[in-house]
């Protein structure tokens, strides 16, 4: 499409976009696109929603753009990223389950390959074909083998951590035992990270360099900032690590109460508060040593989030200084809810850090340490919602999202149900000017819009304000579906299945259609990640 075609397409977005007819950038050049994804960030972790964590740069994005308060993703990393890049359901593109979490019934089934298949183009491939410099830095987690990395899926420049996580420092140890360091690739070639590496800092440097390359070549850019913070292991650089000392000494129950009250003030929390997770030890029942260790975990997590915000600010300031920011659409969101699972119960994690890494409370957050957030702090991180990462409940799949486009997007807020599958069509619309059927630039309530989930045998369907969930005990009711009215009960506390049988039947039919259309294969056993039993 010509620049005139892009200009005409952008005009069609009125009145949702401001200033297109008179903006010089709308006529002079195709817009740049920056997608920023945080890793395991909780809904209430951001300052503009009342968090004690300082996030001034993300807060500024929220003030300048549209805050999408009902944005839905997958319960875990890879499925969200697969939907982000393709606009398709996870089962359509190879991520019906996470790599390595296949049930025997799923092994070999279409949609359960465990890597991003080539059945559908990525948005990077489409934008590269339109003259964009396409780049990414950070977590890939969409395939480990040759031909499955960013370079094979449309990214012309990339610096990628192939697996789902690793040490944030230059020691590059993996999340679970492996004799080799975590694999990194630059433009498809194996590389090692420098000794002074810290993930968020290094990825930001690469993203800035890619944006400069686009400017020097006179091309628009599509940049995917796929940060690994604040995913475990909990690490923060010197100068950041002690910024929250003492802030969490009163514990996760007190923090959850503060976060819930803040969410209510900001219109996120309505109806009842989620019941306290039965597997979380009350703070007052822990001894001083346990409390100090757990408080330190949260201190480092908060430092990671603030450092992430700082690096987002560095990236945006570099674009501002180069004159690129005014013509850049910025999208920010988290890939799923916070990590509250029993990481220490994973077979490959249970013993390998002992004797290899420093597990002392004093070293938490520093190079060579190994710690994770845990269910107590995760419950506070998603205070208005139920459960966390790996669950299709609101705490696992509802995340904060922001769309900012200076001079084009009017600041505001929308509670319309939008999903990560809407990202790729929106970006294609921005690049081509041809409006898509569902666009994050035009969030509007649609009572008939359906979003489905199946991961680790946990299932859900959301249709407008209504949602059904089916999970194994003790997380759910076994084979029985639960029904929730999210408008009145976003905490998913009141099961209305018995009170509203017709609505339940309607959503069960929607589930049957979803499962058939996307080739869902249910596992025959409990899958590890989502079904650990807490003591």
C-alpha positions in Angstrom: 0.0 0.0 0.0 1.2 3.5 -0.8 1.7 6.2 1.7 -1.6 7.7 0.4 -3.3 4.4 1.1 -2.0 4.4 4.6 -3.2 7.9 5.1 -6.7 7.0 3.9 -6.8 3.9 6.2 -5.7 5.9 9.2 -8.5 8.4 8.5 -11.0 5.6 8.8 -10.0 5.1 12.4 -11.6 8.4 13.5 -12.9 9.2 16.0 -10.8 6.7 18.0 -7.6 8.3 16.8 -6.8 11.9 17.3 -5.3 14.3 14.8 -4.7 12.0 11.8 -6.0 14.4 9.2 -3.6 17.1 10.3 -0.6 15.2 11.6 2.4 15.5 9.3 3.6 12.0 10.3 0.4 10.3 9.1 1.2 11.6 5.6 5.0 11.6 5.6 5.9 8.1 6.7 4.5 4.8 7.9 4.4 4.6 11.7 6.9 2.8 13.8 5.6 0.0 16.1 7.0 -1.0 19.5 5.6 -3.9 21.4 6.8 -4.2 25.0 6.1 -7.4 26.9 6.9 -7.9 30.6 7.3 -11.4 31.9 5.1 -12.7 34.8 4.2 -9.1 35.9 1.1 -9.0 38.1 -1.9 -6.8 37.5 -1.5 -4.5 40.5 2.3 -4.2 40.3 2.3 -0.8 38.4 2.3 2.6 40.1 -0.6 4.0 38.1 -2.8 1.4 39.6 -1.7 2.2 43.2 1.3 0.0 43.6 4.1 1.0 46.0 6.6 0.0 43.2 7.9 3.0 41.3 7.0 2.8 37.6 7.0 6.4 36.3 7.7 5.5 32.7 4.9 2.9 32.4 2.7 5.3 34.3 3.4 8.0 31.7 2.5 5.6 28.9 -0.8 4.9 30.7 -1.6 8.6 31.0 -0.8 9.2 27.3 -2.8 6.3 25.9 -5.6 3.9 26.2 -5.6 1.7 29.3 -7.2 -1.6 28.4 -8.4 -2.9 31.8 -9.9 -6.2 30.4 -7.0 -7.4 28.3 -6.7 -11.2 28.1 -3.7 -13.4 27.4 -2.8 -17.1 27.9 -2.0 -18.5 31.3 1.7 -19.0 30.4 4.5 -17.6 28.4 4.8 -19.4 25.1 1.1 -19.6 24.2 0.7 -15.8 24.8 3.7 -15.1 22.6 2.5 -17.4 19.8 -0.9 -15.6 19.8 0.8 -12.2 19.9 2.9 -12.9 16.7 0.2 -14.7 14.7 -3.2 -13.4 15.9 -4.3 -17.1 16.1 -5.3 -19.4 18.9 -2.5 -21.2 20.6 -3.7 -24.6 19.2 -3.6 -23.3 15.7 0.1 -22.5 15.8 1.7 -25.3 17.8 1.3 -24.3 21.4 -1.7 -26.3 22.7 0.8 -27.0 25.5 4.2 -25.9 26.6 7.2 -27.6 25.2 8.1 -30.6 27.4 4.6 -30.7 29.0 3.0 -33.1 26.5 0.6 -35.8 27.7 0.7 -39.1 25.8 -2.6 -38.3 24.1 -1.3 -35.0 22.8 2.1 -36.1 21.6 2.2 -35.8 17.8 -1.3 -34.2 17.6 -1.6 -31.1 15.3 -1.4 -28.0 17.5 0.7 -29.6 20.2 4.1 -29.4 18.5 5.7 -27.3 21.2 7.2 -24.7 18.8 5.8 -21.9 16.7 4.8 -23.7 13.4 4.8 -22.0 10.0 1.1 -22.7 9.3 0.5 -19.0 9.6 2.7 -16.0 8.9 3.9 -13.9 11.8 3.2 -10.2 12.0 7.0 -9.7 11.7 7.0 -11.5 8.4 4.1 -9.4 7.1 5.7 -6.1 8.2 9.1 -7.1 6.8 7.4 -7.6 3.5 6.1 -4.0 3.7 9.5 -2.5 4.1 9.7 -2.5 7.9 13.0 -3.2 9.8 11.8 -6.0 12.1 13.7 -6.7 15.3 13.4 -8.3 18.7 15.4 -8.6 21.8 14.8 -10.8 24.8 12.9 -13.9 25.4 11.9 -16.0 22.4 10.5 -19.3 24.0 8.9 -20.3 20.7 11.3 -23.0 19.5 14.8 -24.2 20.4 15.9 -26.0 17.2 17.5 -24.6 14.0 14.8 -23.0 11.8 12.6 -22.2 14.8 14.2 -19.0 16.1 13.3 -15.3 15.4 15.4 -15.2 12.2 13.2 -17.9 10.7 9.9 -16.1 11.7 10.3 -12.7 10.2 12.8 -10.9 12.4 15.6 -9.4 10.4 17.6 -8.4 13.6 17.4 -10.2 16.8 19.1 -11.0 20.1 17.2 -13.8 21.7 17.3 -16.0 24.7 15.8 -19.2 23.2 14.3 -20.9 26.3 11.8 -19.5 28.8 14.2 -18.0 31.2 17.7 -18.0 32.7 19.9 -16.1 35.1 19.6 -12.4 34.5 23.3 -12.1 34.9 26.3 -13.1 32.8 26.7 -16.5 34.4 23.8 -17.6 32.2 22.7 -20.6 34.2 19.4 -22.1 33.2 16.2 -22.4 35.1 16.8 -26.1 35.7 19.8 -28.3 35.5 21.7 -28.4 32.3 25.4 -28.8 31.7 25.6 -26.0 29.2 24.8 -22.2 29.7 21.5 -20.9 28.5 21.5 -20.6 24.6 21.4 -17.1 23.1 21.2 -16.3 19.4 22.0 -13.1 17.6 20.5 -13.0 14.1 20.3 -16.7 14.3 23.9 -17.3 15.3 25.0 -18.7 18.7 26.5 -16.1 21.0 27.6 -15.8 24.6 26.6 -12.9 26.8 29.3 -10.7 28.3 30.3 -11.1 31.9 28.7 -7.7 32.9 25.4 -8.7 31.3 22.1 -7.9 33.0 19.0 -8.9 31.0 16.9 -5.8 30.9 19.9 -3.4 30.5 21.4 -5.5 27.7 18.1 -6.0 25.8 17.4 -2.3 25.9 20.8 -1.5 24.4 20.1 -3.8 21.5 16.6 -2.4 20.9 18.0 1.2 20.9 20.7 0.1 18.4 18.0 -1.5 16.1 15.9 1.6 16.2 19.0 3.7 15.2 19.6 1.3 12.3 16.1 1.8 11.1 16.4 5.5 11.2 19.8 5.5 9.4 18.3 3.4 6.6 15.1 5.5 6.4 12.8 2.6 7.2 10.0 2.3 9.7 10.6 -0.3 12.4 8.6 -3.0 14.2 10.4 -3.8 17.4 9.4 -6.5 19.9 10.8 -5.8 23.3 10.5 -9.2 25.0 11.9 -8.6 28.4 12.5 -11.5 30.9 11.8 -9.4 34.0 10.4 -10.0 36.5 10.4 -13.7 35.7 12.4 -15.9 38.2 15.1 -16.2 39.2 14.7 -13.0 41.1 17.7 -10.8 40.3 18.5 -7.1 40.4 21.7 -5.1 39.7 23.7 -3.3 42.3 22.2 0.1 42.9 18.6 -1.3 42.5 18.5 -4.4 44.8 18.1 -2.6 48.1 15.6 0.1 47.1 12.7 -1.7 48.8 14.3 -2.9 52.0 11.8 -3.0 54.8 8.8 -2.1 52.6 7.4 -5.6 52.8 8.2 -6.5 56.4 4.5 -6.6 57.3 3.9 -9.4 54.9 1.9 -10.6 52.0 -1.5 -10.5 53.7 -1.1 -6.8 54.5 0.2 -6.1 50.9 -2.7 -7.9 49.4 -5.1 -5.8 51.4 -3.4 -2.6 50.3 -3.3 -3.7 46.7 -7.0 -4.7 46.7 -8.1 -1.4 48.2 -6.1 0.5 45.6 -7.6 -1.7 42.8 -11.1 -0.8 44.1 -10.2 2.9 44.1 -9.1 2.6 40.5 -12.3 0.8 39.5 -10.6 -2.6 38.8 -11.9 -4.5 41.9 -15.7 -4.9 42.2 -17.7 -7.3 44.2 -16.2 -9.7 46.7 -12.5 -10.0 47.4 -11.0 -13.3 46.3 -10.9 -15.8 49.2 -7.5 -16.3 50.7 -5.5 -19.1 49.0 -5.7 -22.0 51.4 -2.1 -23.1 50.6 -0.6 -19.7 51.7 0.7 -19.7 55.2 -0.6 -16.7 57.2 2.3 -14.2 57.7 1.9 -14.1 61.5 2.3 -17.9 61.7 5.8 -17.7 60.1 9.0 -17.4 62.2 11.3 -14.4 61.9 13.8 -16.2 59.6 11.0 -17.3 57.2 9.5 -13.8 57.2 12.8 -12.2 56.4 13.5 -14.5 53.5 10.1 -14.1 52.0 10.2 -10.3 52.4 13.6 -10.3 50.7 12.1 -12.1 47.7 9.5 -9.4 47.3 12.0 -6.6 47.7 14.1 -8.0 44.9 10.9 -8.6 42.7 10.0 -4.9 43.2 13.5 -3.8 42.3 13.3 -5.9 39.1 10.0 -4.2 38.2 11.4 -0.7 38.8 14.6 -1.6 36.8 12.4 -2.8 34.0 10.5 0.5 34.1 13.8 2.4 34.0 14.9 0.5 30.9 11.5 1.1 29.2 12.2 4.8 29.9 15.6 4.6 28.4 14.2 3.1 25.3 11.5 5.7 24.9 13.9 8.5 25.6 16.2 7.2 22.9 13.3 7.2 20.5 12.4 10.8 21.6 16.0 12.0 21.1 16.2 10.5 17.6 12.8 12.0 16.6 11.2 8.6 16.1 8.9 8.6 19.1 6.2 10.9 17.8 5.6 8.5 15.0 5.7 5.3 17.1 2.7 3.2 18.3 3.7 1.7 21.7 1.9 -1.3 23.1 2.7 -2.6 26.6 1.4 -5.6 28.5 2.4 -8.7 30.6 2.5 -12.2 29.1 0.5 -13.7 32.0 -0.1 -13.3 35.7 2.6 -13.5 38.3 4.5 -16.7 39.2 2.8 -18.2 42.2 3.5 -21.9 41.5 5.6 -24.3 43.6 8.7 -23.9 41.5 10.7 -25.9 44.1 8.6 -29.0 43.4 9.6 -29.2 39.8 11.6 -32.4 39.4 14.5 -30.6 37.6 14.5 -27.7 40.0 14.1 -29.6 43.3 17.7 -30.4 43.9 20.0 -29.0 41.3 20.6 -25.5 42.7 21.9 -27.0 46.0 25.7 -27.0 46.0 25.7 -25.1 42.7 24.1 -21.8 43.6 24.0 -19.6 46.7 20.6 -20.2 48.3 21.1 -18.0 51.4 18.7 -15.3 52.3 21.5 -12.8 52.3 22.4 -13.4 48.6 18.8 -13.3 47.2 18.8 -11.2 44.1 22.6 -11.2 43.5 24.6 -13.1 40.9 24.6 -16.8 41.6 21.4 -16.8 43.7 18.2 -18.6 43.0 14.8 -17.5 44.2 11.2 -17.1 43.0 8.1 -15.1 44.1 5.8 -17.8 45.5 2.0 -17.9 46.0 1.8 -15.4 48.9 3.2 -12.4 47.1 1.6 -13.6 43.8 -1.8 -13.3 45.4 -1.0 -9.7 46.4 0.2 -9.0 42.9 -3.2 -9.9 41.5 -5.2 -8.9 44.6 -8.6 -8.4 42.8 -8.4 -11.7 41.0 -8.2 -15.5 41.6 -5.0 -17.5 41.4 -2.1 -16.6 39.1 0.1 -17.9 36.2 -0.8 -21.3 34.7 -4.5 -20.9 35.6 -7.2 -19.7 33.2 -8.7 -17.7 36.1 -8.6 -13.9 36.0 -5.4 -13.9 38.0 -3.6 -15.9 35.3 -5.0 -14.4 32.1 -6.1 -10.8 32.8 -3.2 -8.3 32.6 -2.7 -4.6 32.4 -2.3 -3.3 28.8 -1.6 0.1 27.4 -1.8 1.5 23.8 0.0 4.8 23.4 0.4 6.7 20.1 1.3 10.4 20.5 -1.1 12.6 18.6 -3.2 9.6 17.4 -4.6 7.8 20.4 -6.7 9.9 22.7 -6.0 9.1 26.3 -8.7 7.1 28.0 -9.7 3.8 29.4 -11.7 0.8 28.1 -13.1 -2.2 29.9 -14.0 -3.9 26.7 -12.8 -7.5 26.4 -9.7 -7.4 24.2 -7.2 -10.2 23.8 -3.6 -10.8 22.7 -5.0 -12.3 19.5 -6.0 -8.8 18.6 -2.4 -7.5 18.6 -1.3 -8.8 15.2 -4.4 -7.6 13.3 -4.0 -4.2 15.0 -0.3 -3.9 14.0 -1.1 -4.9 10.4 -3.8 -2.3 10.4 -1.4 0.4 11.6 1.2 -0.6 9.0 -1.2 -0.9 6.0 -4.1 1.5 6.9 -6.6 -1.2 6.2 -8.9 -1.5 9.3 -9.1 -4.9 10.9 -12.3 -6.4 12.3 -10.9 -6.2 15.9 -8.5 -3.5 16.7 -6.9 -2.4 20.0 -7.3 1.1 18.7 -11.0 0.8 18.7 -11.9 -1.2 21.9 -15.6 -1.7 22.1 -17.8 -4.0 24.1 -19.0 -7.1 22.2 -21.2 -9.4 24.2 -20.8 -12.1 21.6 -16.9 -12.1 21.5 -15.5 -15.4 22.7 -12.1 -16.2 24.1 -11.1 -19.8 24.9 -8.4 -21.5 26.9 -7.0 -25.0 27.3 -3.6 -25.4 28.8 -2.4 -28.3 31.1 -6.0 -29.7 31.0 -7.4 -26.5 32.5 -10.2 -25.0 30.4 -12.2 -21.8 30.2 -14.5 -19.9 27.9 -15.2 -16.2 28.3 -18.1 -14.6 26.3 -18.7 -11.0 27.2 -19.2 -10.7 30.9 -19.7 -14.4 31.4 -17.1 -17.1 31.9 -17.0 -20.9 32.6 -14.0 -22.6 34.1 -13.2 -26.3 34.5 -10.1 -27.3 36.5 -9.1 -30.4 38.5 -9.5 -30.4 42.2 -8.4 -28.7 44.4 -8.2 -25.7 42.1 -11.7 -26.2 40.6 -14.6 -28.6 40.8 -13.2 -31.5 38.8 -15.2 -32.3 35.7 -18.0 -29.9 36.7 -18.0 -26.5 35.0 -18.2 -23.3 37.1 -20.0 -20.2 35.9 -19.1 -16.6 36.8 -20.5 -13.2 36.0 -17.3 -11.2 35.7 -19.1 -7.8 35.6 -20.3 -8.3 39.1 -17.7 -10.8 40.3 -14.3 -10.4 38.7 -12.8 -12.4 41.6 -14.7 -15.5 40.4 -16.0 -16.2 43.9 -19.7 -16.9 43.2 -20.3 -20.0 41.1 -23.6 -19.4 39.3 -23.8 -22.8 37.5 -26.8 -24.0 39.5 -28.5 -20.6 39.4 -28.1 -19.9 35.7 -28.3 -23.3 33.9 -29.3 -21.7 30.5 -26.2 -19.4 30.5 -24.1 -22.4 31.5 -25.4 -24.4 28.6 -24.8 -21.5 26.2 -21.2 -21.3 27.2 -20.7 -25.0 27.2 -21.8 -25.0 23.6 -19.3 -22.3 23.0 -16.6 -24.5 24.6 -17.6 -27.5 22.4 -17.3 -25.3 19.3 -13.9 -23.9 20.4 -12.5 -27.4 21.2 -13.6 -28.7 17.8 -12.5 -25.8 15.8 -9.0 -25.7 17.4 -8.4 -29.4 17.8 -8.2 -29.5 21.5 -6.8 -32.8 22.9 -7.4 -33.1 26.6 -4.6 -34.7 28.7 -5.2 -38.0 30.4 -3.3 -37.1 33.6 -2.4 -34.1 35.7 0.1 -32.0 33.9 3.0 -30.8 36.1 3.2 -27.1 35.9 -0.4 -26.3 36.8 -1.2 -29.2 39.1 1.4 -29.2 41.9 -0.2 -29.9 45.2 0.9 -27.4 47.9 1.5 -28.8 51.4 
